[in-house]
């Protein structure tokens, strides 16, 4: 099922660095809003900064992949020292080549981490890269995401039942 995440964690900081090696992941695309920070926030917790630093030290390439526009993405990415792609159009597959070039890995070595099933997880699964769902860090600032969350709740219950979570 394309909406089923391959992996599920409470937060990015709950993903152990060993998880990447154990799953053959050498490149990670990560969403910003409600994944690394609250929706439209520029605050980056020290715990998130440390986690990104630990991943980089482990030799894993990390890039930001966002549907947001550059004025939102660039300052955030620069603050944490990551390369980025913006206006990616998730879940569309049209820019997967750009993502893979920036990660410099093949699809079997890549993962997408995000908080939304209908964008991040669907994008990853449609592109044949590992999908990692995390719980949103805060409330959504816009109606579109709030509407998606409404439809995600019953889907998450089904996934939890199937996985005995």
PyMOL commands that set and color helices and strands:
alter all, ss='L'
color gray80, all
select helices_A, chain A and resi 12-14+17-22+46-57+70-80+96-103+107-109+117-126+143-163
alter helices_A, ss='H'
color red, helices_A
select strands_A, chain A and resi 7-9+27-30+61-65+83-85+110-114+130-134
alter strands_A, ss='S'
color yellow, strands_A
deselect
rebuild
show_as cartoon
